[in-house]
Each structure stands twice: as C-alpha cells, then as structure tokens.
Amino acid sequence: MDTIATVVQVVTLILVIIAVLLQQKGTGLSGVFGGGGASYKTKRGAEKFLIYLTSGSAFLFLLATIWQLLS
C-alpha cells in the first residue's frame, strides 16, 4: 500500500508543478501592494481548466499523503 500511495503522490505532485508553471505569467505581487487594478476578470477556457487541475491535483496529493501517514 505504501508503494501505491508514493506513486500517487509523485504523479499528482508532477501534475501540480506542470499546472502551476503553465498558468498565466506576469501577475507577480502587484496586487498585494495595490497596483493590480480593481477590475474583476473571469477565468475562461484553458485558464479555468488549469486552475481546476491545480486544485484537484493538490487535493489528491493531500489525500495520498494522509493515506500514507495512516497506513
């Protein structure tokens, strides 16, 4: 069982890394200091898919980690 949990962790971690690296560049920390603008932007298409992929992969990674700790 530990091997399966480790494989799931590695696969989901790779997915998280790829999804984060593919997300939109250039946002930086400007929003933290008030330079990001006040307009609301909805996520569409590939950007929305990457956000869901990142969230889902991170959640699966968390579950696999808890599973490995409990077994």
Secondary structure as the mmCIF struct_conf table of DSSP 4:
data_model
#
loop_
_struct_conf.conf_type_id
_struct_conf.id
_struct_conf.beg_label_comp_id
_struct_conf.beg_label_asym_id
_struct_conf.beg_label_seq_id
_struct_conf.end_label_comp_id
_struct_conf.end_label_asym_id
_struct_conf.end_label_seq_id
HELX_RH_AL_P HELX_RH_AL_P1 ASP A 2 LEU A 22
BEND BEND1 GLN A 23 GLN A 23
HELX_LH_PP_P HELX_LH_PP_P1 GLN A 24 LYS A 25
BEND BEND2 GLY A 26 GLY A 26
TURN_TY1_P TURN_TY1_P1 GLY A 28 GLY A 34
BEND BEND3 GLY A 36 GLY A 36
BEND BEND4 ALA A 38 ALA A 38
HELX_RH_AL_P HELX_RH_AL_P2 GLY A 45 LEU A 70
#
